[in-house]
Amino acid sequence: NGVYILQELILSAKQNGKYVLYLWENPNNKKVEQKIGFALGIKKWQWMIGTGIYIDEINKILQNKKKKEYKK
């Protein structure tokens, strides 16, 4: 979708963290899906630490939470 993922995550890390939306192949179903990433920089070591999650996984978690709340 035109997002330079690694460059955006490095920029995020330099700006004390921000979210980056991008498309990535999900290894579970081999489909290209939306993913959200977040990265932080550790200046002392010149490192970047990041993580990412697929949007559909977030939606599944929220749906399960709603189901549990309705059962109460």
C-alpha positions in Angstrom: 0.0 0.0 0.0 3.0 2.3 -0.4 4.2 2.3 3.2 7.9 1.8 3.6 7.5 -0.3 6.7 11.0 -0.4 8.1 11.6 3.2 7.4 8.3 4.2 9.1 9.1 2.0 12.2 12.6 3.6 12.5 11.0 7.0 12.3 8.5 5.9 14.9 11.3 4.8 17.2 13.1 8.1 16.8 9.9 10.0 17.7 9.4 8.1 21.0 6.9 5.7 19.4 3.9 5.9 17.1 1.7 3.4 15.4 2.3 2.4 11.8 -0.5 0.8 9.7 0.6 -1.4 6.8 -0.2 -4.5 4.8 1.6 -7.8 5.4 1.1 -11.5 4.6 -0.5 -13.3 7.5 1.4 -16.6 7.9 -1.8 -18.3 9.3 -3.9 -17.9 6.1 -1.4 -16.6 3.5 -3.6 -13.5 2.8 -2.2 -10.0 2.8 -4.0 -8.2 5.7 -3.8 -5.0 7.6 -1.3 -4.9 10.5 -0.4 -2.3 13.0 3.1 -1.9 14.3 4.8 0.1 17.1 8.5 0.7 17.7 10.5 2.5 20.4 14.2 3.5 20.2 16.8 2.8 22.8 19.3 5.6 22.1 22.0 4.3 24.5 22.4 1.1 22.4 21.2 2.6 19.1 18.5 -0.1 19.0 14.9 -0.2 17.9 12.4 -2.6 19.5 9.1 -3.1 17.8 6.0 -5.3 17.7 3.0 -5.8 15.4 -0.4 -7.4 15.4 -2.9 -8.1 12.7 -6.1 -5.9 12.9 -8.3 -9.1 12.5 -6.7 -10.5 15.7 -7.6 -7.3 17.6 -11.2 -7.6 16.3 -11.3 -11.3 17.4 -10.2 -10.3 20.9 -12.8 -7.5 21.1 -15.6 -9.8 19.9 -14.7 -12.5 22.5 -14.6 -9.9 25.2 -18.1 -8.7 24.2 -19.4 -12.2 24.2 -18.1 -12.8 27.7 -19.7 -9.5 28.9 -23.1 -10.5 27.4 -23.1 -13.8 29.3 -22.9 -12.0 32.7 
